[in-house]
Amino acid sequence: MRFVGVDPATKTGVVILDEQGNVIFEEELKGEGRKVKGGISTEELVSLENKFYKIIKPEDEISIEQPAMGTQMGVTTGMIHGGLRTMIFRKGLAFWDVNPAWTKKYVKVTGWIIENGKKRRFKDNEKKKAMKDAALQHFGYTHKSDNVVDAYIIARIALNLYLMREYKPLLDTQTYQVEVLESILNKVE
């Protein structure tokens, strides 16, 4: 059995874990074909979907991150997310939707930073750095691609959702991690 985490984007992070939580696949997928400024061409989208389709296998447990609320590239995001979900469906598989806030909460990233005694939202790439730092701190995992790092966290969620459903001991047992798993299983937003 394999546990797949997917962070959909024009550069899609995909991580696959075995039942012990070992990484057996980690890659950032990018479609090939005609480029479109600020989006994704049909050729790139189909190429990305085909690459993803070849990776997933029957009986995979898949978790895929939902689009972020208020994304600036709504059409592109919708095309990519919908296309990857279609590939999962074509393989006869199901998937768990993971809210981006749950991905952050799973590694205790709040989206806020304390600076000069004041609380402010992350700017620019601070969130990506915080997620990389948190994945390293929680799991000892690092990768050059922030999309792959997020996919790793999402794959951990997939694995632990399976363990929770099967009444097996969880690998990730922090209170905030269990809250995320219960929210997904109970479809609480």
C-alpha positions in Angstrom: 0.0 0.0 0.0 1.2 3.5 -0.9 0.3 6.9 0.4 0.3 9.8 -2.1 0.4 13.5 -1.3 -0.3 16.0 -4.0 0.2 19.7 -4.0 -1.3 20.8 -7.3 0.2 23.8 -9.2 1.9 24.5 -12.5 4.8 22.8 -10.7 2.9 20.0 -8.9 4.6 18.4 -5.9 4.0 14.6 -5.5 5.3 12.4 -2.7 4.6 8.7 -2.1 5.3 7.0 1.2 5.2 3.4 2.2 3.4 2.0 5.2 6.3 2.9 7.5 6.4 6.5 6.3 9.5 6.1 4.1 9.7 8.2 0.9 9.5 6.0 -2.2 8.9 8.8 -4.7 9.3 12.5 -4.5 9.2 14.8 -7.5 8.0 18.1 -8.8 6.0 17.5 -12.0 5.7 20.1 -14.7 3.8 19.8 -18.0 5.6 20.2 -21.3 4.3 22.1 -24.3 3.5 25.5 -25.5 3.9 28.1 -22.7 1.2 30.6 -21.7 2.2 33.7 -19.8 0.6 33.6 -16.3 -1.2 30.3 -16.7 -1.0 26.8 -18.2 -1.6 25.8 -21.8 -3.7 22.8 -22.8 -0.6 21.0 -23.9 1.1 21.6 -20.6 -2.0 20.6 -18.6 -2.4 17.3 -20.5 1.3 16.5 -20.2 1.1 17.2 -16.4 -2.0 15.0 -16.1 -0.4 12.2 -18.1 2.7 12.2 -15.9 0.6 12.1 -12.8 -1.6 9.3 -14.2 1.5 7.1 -14.8 2.6 7.5 -11.2 -0.5 6.6 -9.3 -1.5 2.9 -8.9 -4.6 1.0 -7.9 -5.0 0.9 -4.1 -3.1 4.1 -3.5 -4.4 6.2 -0.6 -4.4 9.8 -2.0 -4.6 13.2 -0.3 -4.7 16.3 -2.5 -4.6 19.9 -1.4 -7.6 22.0 -2.2 -7.2 25.3 -4.0 -6.4 28.2 -1.7 -9.2 30.6 -1.1 -8.9 33.8 -3.1 -6.1 32.5 -5.4 -5.2 35.1 -8.0 -5.0 32.5 -10.8 -8.5 31.0 -10.4 -8.9 29.6 -13.9 -5.4 28.0 -14.0 -5.8 26.6 -10.5 -9.2 25.1 -11.3 -7.9 23.5 -14.5 -4.9 21.9 -12.7 -6.9 20.7 -9.6 -9.8 19.4 -11.8 -7.4 17.7 -14.2 -5.5 15.8 -11.5 -8.7 14.8 -9.7 -10.0 13.4 -13.1 -6.8 11.3 -13.4 -7.4 9.9 -9.9 -11.0 9.1 -10.8 -9.9 7.5 -14.1 -7.7 5.1 -12.1 -10.8 4.2 -10.1 -9.4 5.7 -6.9 -10.8 8.1 -4.3 -9.0 10.9 -2.5 -9.1 13.0 0.6 -9.3 16.8 0.1 -6.9 18.7 2.4 -7.6 22.3 3.0 -4.4 24.4 2.7 -4.9 25.6 6.3 -4.9 22.0 7.5 -1.6 21.4 5.7 -0.1 24.4 7.6 -1.7 23.4 10.9 -0.4 19.8 10.6 3.1 21.2 11.1 2.1 24.1 13.4 2.6 26.9 10.9 0.1 29.7 11.7 0.8 32.2 8.9 1.8 34.8 11.4 5.2 36.0 12.7 6.1 38.0 15.7 8.3 41.0 14.7 9.4 43.7 17.1 6.8 42.5 19.6 4.0 42.8 17.1 2.1 40.1 15.2 2.0 40.3 11.4 1.1 38.0 8.5 3.8 36.3 6.5 5.2 38.3 3.5 6.5 37.0 0.2 8.3 33.6 0.7 8.2 33.6 4.5 5.3 31.0 4.5 7.3 28.7 2.2 10.3 29.0 4.4 8.2 28.3 7.5 6.7 25.2 5.9 10.2 23.9 5.0 11.5 24.6 8.5 8.5 22.9 10.1 8.8 19.8 7.9 12.4 19.5 8.8 11.6 20.0 12.5 8.6 17.6 12.6 9.8 14.9 10.3 13.5 15.5 9.4 12.3 16.0 5.8 13.7 18.5 3.4 13.6 19.1 -0.3 14.7 21.9 -2.6 11.1 22.4 -3.9 8.5 23.9 -1.6 5.8 22.1 -3.6 7.4 18.7 -2.8 7.7 19.7 0.9 4.0 20.5 1.0 3.3 17.2 -0.9 5.3 15.3 1.8 3.2 16.8 4.6 0.0 15.9 2.6 1.3 12.3 2.1 1.9 12.1 5.9 -1.8 13.1 6.3 -2.8 10.4 3.8 -0.9 7.7 5.7 -2.2 8.8 9.1 -5.8 9.0 7.8 -5.4 5.4 6.8 -4.0 4.4 10.2 -6.7 6.3 12.0 -9.5 4.6 9.9 -8.0 1.2 10.5 -7.6 1.8 14.3 -3.8 1.4 14.1 -1.2 3.5 16.0 -0.6 6.9 14.3 2.8 8.0 13.3 2.0 11.6 13.9 0.4 12.1 17.3 0.6 15.8 18.2 -2.8 17.2 19.2 -2.9 19.6 16.3 -2.1 16.8 13.9 -4.9 14.6 15.3 -7.3 17.5 15.1 -6.5 17.9 11.3 -7.0 14.2 10.7 -10.4 14.2 12.6 -11.4 17.4 10.7 -10.8 15.6 7.4 -12.5 12.4 8.4 -15.5 14.3 9.8 -15.4 16.9 6.9 -15.2 19.8 9.3 -13.9 23.0 7.7 
